[in-house]
């Protein structure tokens, strides 16, 4: 009985990790996706001219320099601007609602955007980012 259990364990192990195929040749292990593969598609903000990206990021930095302190933060800010453009395209937002949405969206671990600053950033996003998406 013990030999049967050992054989069963080996069969399961070989089936899950590659093993010997029908003709006696080795079969490759199944590939596993790590989930860390990078998409080959460009980020939506990459279609925005550099001049417009930099102008938006300068305004975002005026709200809180921590929001643009480093490449990851800059990319995050640009992604959030893209999301804001999508929201503006989907629904009619009052100036106040847009300012609140921007304040909530851009406030995070690296910085804070007040509602007043959100009101100032709305037209910048609309003028500098949205037309290029």
N, C-alpha and C positions, 0 to 999 in steps of 0.2 A: 504494500500500500504506500509506503514512504517513497519508493522509487516512482510510483505513479504521480505523486504530488510534485516531486522534483522535475519530472518530465513536463508536467503541466505548467509549472512556473517557467521553465525554459522556453516552452512554446509561446507563452504569453510575452515573455521578454523579447524573443526574436521577432515576433509579429509586430511589436510596437517600436522596435529599434532597428529595423532592417533585419536581414538574415540571409538565408540561402533560398534562392528561387527554385522554381520547378526543375530547371535544367542543371542544378548544382552551382549556378553562379550566384555571387553575392548580390543581394538587392539593396539599393540605397535606403538609408533611414528616411522616414518621412520628414519633409522640411516643415519647420514650425516658424510661423511668423512671430517676430518679436514685438510687433506693433510699433516699432520705432522707425520703420522705413519712412523716408521722406517722400513726399509727393513731388512729382516732377512738374506739376502745374505751378505757375507763379502765384504768389499771393495777390489778391485783388488790388491791393494798394500799389503794387508794382507797375500798374498801368497809369498811375498818377505821375505826372512829370515831377522830377526831383525838386524843381523850384517851388511847386505847389506843396509838396510834402514838407519841405523845409519851412515854408511859411506857416503851415498848420502847426508843425512841431514847435516853432518859436512861440506861437500863441499859447499852445498847451504848456510850454515851459514857463510862460509868464504866470499861468495859474498856479503851477507848482513845479519847480525844477526837478523834483524827484520823479515826475512822470516821464521825463525824457533823459534821465541820467543813465545812459548805457543803451546799447543796441537792443537788448530784449525789451526794455521799457518803451523805446521808440517804436518798435514793431507792434507792440501791444497797443500803443496809442493809435497807430495807423489802422490796425484791425478794428478797434473800437469806433473809429471814425467811419469806417466802411459799414459797420453794423448800424450806426446812426443814420447813414444815408439810406440804407435799406428800410429802416423804420420810417423815415420821412417819406419814402416812396410808397409805402404800404398804407399809411394812414395820415389823415390830416391832423397835425399836432399844433395846438396853440403855442405861442411863444413861451408861455409859462410852462406848459407840459413838456415842451422840448428842452427847456433849461433844466427842469427837474430830471428828465431822462439822462441828459448829458452829465449832470452832477452825479447821479447814481452810477452811471456806466463807467465814468473815468475815475471815480474815487476808489482807492484800493490801498494795498499794502505799501505802495511807493509814493503815494501822494493823494491830494484831495482837491476836488473841484467844487467850489461853492455854486449855489444856484445862480448868483450874479455872474460868476465866471462862465457858467454853462450858457447863460443868455448871450454872453459875448462870443463864446466859441461856436454857437449854432450857425451864424452867418458865415463864419470862416470855413466850417466843414462844408456847408452848402456851396460856397464859392470855390474852394480849393480842392475838395476831394470828390464830391458827388458828380460833377460833370464828366469825370473820367472813368466812371464805373459802368 
